[in-house]
Amino acid sequence: MTKSIMFIGDTIPAWWESLKSQQDSYTFTEHTTRQGVISTLVDIRPAVILIDGDGDLFWCAAPKSNPATRRLPLFAIGHTTNALRAGADLILSPTELLKDAPNLLQNFIREVDTEQLACDCARPLPALAQQGIEQFNKGEYYKQHDSFEALWVNTDSPVRDLYRAILQVGVAYYQITRGNYRGAYKMLLRSVQWLTVLPDVCQGIDVA
């Protein structure tokens, strides 16, 4: 699957067009309105976010302060270091970006061992996860959190993302039962980053 680089900002800078012309191993997407920026990032899940480092810090602070998007690598391209305070992962001048883009991008992209993940997902659901699913289906969301958290902590392979995602969906349901719909929405957004790397079915669970 081709990885996506996404620019978010008020206006498209010249260096963005130059980057697009020199890189053919990525897809490029743009979002230039503040409304819906987080939901767009969640839908696209870009490998890297690029912003104008000399522009409004909103474009850095918004994704870096939201649990659903804060782990996405974000580069601020410009001549000031202001975006570091807002959470940017890297500050680059346009010249530095265009000179060494392949290495810079690759160093920050989260790689998933798809072969190991496929192998993990083909295995049966562990007993503790089965217990967590039963608790989830009974509405025992606090208990399912403990079950999946224990499994996630003690799993080193990529399939741990499955357990973390279910855990967070369960927390969202718990928030709904308490009338905290805003908190539930935020937690559901947060779970998307783990679900997107999984195949449609993992250890017998339909996550498509």
VEXMI-20050 format. One line per field, with one value per residue (C-alpha): chain; x, y, z. Coordinates in steps of 0.25 Angstrom, whole numbers, always signed. Example, Ala and Ser with C-alpha at 12.3 -4.5 7.8 and 13.67 -1.06 7.14 Angstrom:
VEXMI-20050
ronu c(A, A)
X c(+49, +55)
Y c(-18, -4)
Z c(+31, +29)
This chain:
VEXMI-20050
ronu c(A, A, A, A, A, A, A, A, A, A, A, A, A, A, A, A, A, A, A, A, A, A, A, A, A, A, A, A, A, A, A, A, A, A, A, A, A, A, A, A, A, A, A, A, A, A, A, A, A, A, A, A, A, A, A, A, A, A, A, A, A, A, A, A, A, A, A, A, A, A, A, A, A, A, A, A, A, A, A, A, A, A, A, A, A, A, A, A, A, A, A, A, A, A, A, A, A, A, A, A, A, A, A, A, A, A, A, A, A, A, A, A, A, A, A, A, A, A, A, A, A, A, A, A, A, A, A, A, A, A, A, A, A, A, A, A, A, A, A, A, A, A, A, A, A, A, A, A, A, A, A, A, A, A, A, A, A, A, A, A, A, A, A, A, A, A, A, A, A, A, A, A, A, A, A, A, A, A, A, A, A, A, A, A, A, A, A, A, A, A, A, A, A, A, A, A, A, A, A, A, A, A, A, A, A, A, A, A)
X c(+0, +5, +8, +2, +9, -1, +0, -9, -9, -16, -9, -1, +14, +24, +32, +20, +19, +34, +33, +22, +30, +42, +35, +28, +27, +17, +3, +1, -12, -15, -25, -26, -38, -38, -52, -51, -35, -35, -46, -38, -25, -32, -38, -26, -15, -4, +10, +15, +8, +15, +12, +17, +26, +25, +10, -1, +3, -11, -7, +3, -4, -17, -12, -2, -12, -22, -21, -25, -14, -3, +6, +6, +20, +19, +29, +29, +36, +40, +51, +46, +46, +33, +26, +35, +27, +14, +19, +26, +35, +45, +48, +54, +56, +50, +64, +67, +54, +56, +70, +68, +54, +54, +63, +56, +42, +47, +53, +39, +30, +24, +27, +18, +23, +12, +17, +18, +4, -2, +4, -1, -15, -17, -15, -27, -31, -24, -32, -30, -35, -47, -50, -49, -59, -69, -68, -69, -82, -88, -85, -74, -66, -57, -53, -51, -41, -33, -33, -28, -18, -12, -11, -6, +5, +10, +10, +22, +17, +9, -4, -4, -10, -23, -24, -21, -32, -42, -38, -41, -54, -58, -54, -62, -75, -72, -72, -85, -92, -88, -93, -79, -82, -70, -61, -66, -64, -50, -47, -53, -44, -32, -35, -35, -19, -18, -30, -25, -12, -20, -25, -40, -41, -31, -31, -45, -50, -56, -49, -53)
Y c(+0, +14, +22, +36, +50, +60, +75, +83, +98, +111, +112, +102, +106, +105, +94, +85, +85, +83, +71, +65, +66, +59, +47, +36, +26, +33, +39, +54, +59, +73, +79, +95, +97, +97, +90, +75, +74, +64, +55, +56, +52, +40, +36, +37, +33, +39, +34, +48, +61, +74, +88, +102, +104, +119, +119, +118, +109, +104, +94, +88, +89, +83, +69, +68, +71, +61, +47, +41, +48, +52, +40, +43, +49, +64, +72, +87, +93, +107, +116, +118, +108, +112, +99, +91, +97, +92, +78, +77, +65, +72, +86, +87, +98, +96, +93, +82, +75, +75, +71, +59, +56, +40, +38, +48, +42, +28, +30, +35, +26, +15, +2, -10, -24, -29, -43, -45, -38, -47, -59, -54, -51, -65, -71, -74, -63, -65, -69, -55, -48, -58, -54, -39, -41, -48, -36, -26, -33, -33, -18, -20, -10, -7, -22, -23, -12, -19, -32, -26, -17, -29, -36, -23, -21, -35, -36, -32, -35, -26, -32, -25, -13, -22, -23, -8, -4, -13, -8, +7, +3, -3, +10, +18, +10, +11, +27, +26, +18, +30, +40, +45, +45, +55, +46, +34, +40, +44, +30, +24, +33, +29, +14, +16, +17, +3, -3, +3, -6, -19, -28, -29, -41, -43, -55, -58, -44, -35, -22, -17)
Z c(+0, -4, +8, +9, +12, +16, +16, +26, +26, +21, +8, +0, +0, -12, -5, -5, -20, -21, -12, -20, -33, -27, -19, -26, -15, -7, -9, -6, +0, +5, +15, +16, +25, +40, +41, +40, +40, +51, +45, +32, +38, +45, +32, +23, +34, +27, +29, +31, +33, +28, +32, +29, +41, +39, +39, +49, +60, +60, +49, +59, +72, +67, +63, +74, +85, +80, +85, +72, +64, +73, +70, +55, +51, +48, +41, +42, +29, +31, +36, +51, +62, +68, +64, +74, +85, +79, +78, +64, +63, +54, +49, +35, +25, +11, +6, +16, +13, -2, -1, +8, +7, +5, +18, +26, +23, +25, +38, +44, +37, +47, +40, +43, +41, +33, +31, +46, +48, +38, +45, +59, +53, +48, +62, +71, +81, +94, +106, +113, +101, +100, +114, +111, +99, +108, +118, +107, +102, +116, +117, +127, +121, +133, +134, +119, +121, +131, +123, +110, +117, +123, +110, +103, +113, +112, +97, +89, +75, +65, +69, +82, +74, +73, +89, +91, +80, +87, +100, +96, +89, +102, +109, +99, +102, +117, +115, +107, +119, +128, +118, +114, +99, +96, +103, +96, +83, +86, +90, +78, +69, +77, +75, +60, +59, +64, +56, +42, +43, +45, +34, +33, +42, +53, +62, +58, +61, +50, +51, +37)
